[in-house]
Amino acid sequence: MTTRCFGNQSELYSHYHDNEWGIPSHDDRHLFEMLILEGAQAGLSWETILKRREGYRESFLSFDPQKVATMADADLEALLHNEKIIRNRLKIFAARQNAIIFLQIQQEFGSFAIYLWGFVNNTPIQNDWKEAKEIPVTTPESDALSKDLKTRGMKFVGSTIMYAYMQAVGLVHDHPQTCTHYESLGKKIHTV
């Protein structure tokens, strides 16, 4: 019998597992959204962030990197009082910094997706874990992505965060064999 590898705690989390996690994304707006959310998640549960996703969408201007990059200090300071998001000064200010770097990468590569997918040779990594406990928290690819983003000036992009990001946006297929989505997502990936 198979089941979800995570996400059974709530309908919101189940929906995320079933309809988003691991599905390859080449959409820069979505990639920026997930970059903001994964950075916000550092030290917290993913479900905590999912519950605040709409608050983040509102606070960070529908995850438009152009708009986030030009947010004034006063706008960011105001977010420290917004109960709809995690009120961590470093994470809030990192969103603007990361938006600036995100735009620079878009300019350099033509899109953030082109840059990002280059770390996996433009093909999702298809893992074949038997159980979720086998899944690593970092890989050489997440190490390389993290190092490059840090060199460029991004914050909250450590290798563990970047591996979670790579899983979330489909650069890595990490649903284990015991998960209901192991085979169905694997088939989708090979048609990308």
Long-range contacts (C-beta under 8 A, 24 or more apart in sequence): 2-177, 2-178, 2-179, 2-180, 2-182, 3-178, 3-179, 3-180, 4-179, 4-180, 4-181, 5-132, 5-175, 5-176, 5-178, 5-179, 5-181, 6-132, 9-47, 10-47, 12-47, 12-50, 12-51, 13-46, 13-47, 13-50, 16-46, 16-50, 17-181, 18-181, 20-168, 21-167, 21-168, 22-167, 22-168, 22-170, 22-172, 22-173, 22-174, 22-175, 22-181, 22-185, 23-170, 23-185, 23-188, 24-124, 24-169, 24-170, 24-171, 24-188, 24-189, 24-192, 25-113, 25-169, 25-170, 26-111, 26-113, 26-117, 27-113, 28-65, 28-106, 28-111, 28-112, 28-113, 29-62, 29-63, 29-64, 29-65, 30-63, 30-169, 31-112, 31-113, 31-116, 31-169, 32-63, 32-65, 32-68, 32-99, 32-102, 32-112, 33-57, 33-63, 34-165, 34-168, 34-169, 35-98, 35-102, 35-157, 35-165, 36-60, 36-63, 36-68, 36-95, 36-98, 38-156, 38-161, 38-162, 38-164, 38-165, 38-168, 39-91, 39-94, 39-95, 39-98, 39-155, 39-156, 39-157, 39-161, 40-85, 40-86, 40-88, 40-91, 40-156, 41-161, 41-164, 42-91, 42-156, 42-158, 42-161, 44-86, 46-164, 48-86, 49-86, 52-84, 52-85, 52-86, 54-84, 55-82, 55-83, 55-84, 55-85, 56-84, 56-85, 58-84, 59-84, 59-85, 60-95, 65-99, 65-102, 65-103, 65-106, 66-99, 66-103, 68-95, 68-96, 68-99, 69-96, 69-99, 69-100, 69-102, 69-103, 71-95, 71-96, 90-155, 90-156, 91-156, 94-154, 94-155, 94-156, 97-153, 97-154, 97-155, 98-154, 98-155, 98-156, 98-157, 100-153, 101-149, 101-152, 101-153, 101-154, 102-154, 104-152, 105-152, 116-145, 116-169, 116-171, 117-171, 119-144, 119-145, 119-166, 119-171, 120-166, 120-171, 120-172, 124-170, 124-171, 124-172, 124-173, 124-189, 124-192, 125-171, 125-172, 125-173, 126-173, 126-186, 126-189, 126-190, 127-172, 127-173, 127-174, 128-177, 129-174, 129-176, 129-177, 130-176, 130-177, 130-178, 131-176, 131-177, 131-178, 132-176, 132-178, 132-179, 134-176, 135-174, 135-176, 136-163, 137-163, 138-162, 138-163, 139-163, 139-172, 141-166, 141-171, 141-172, 142-166
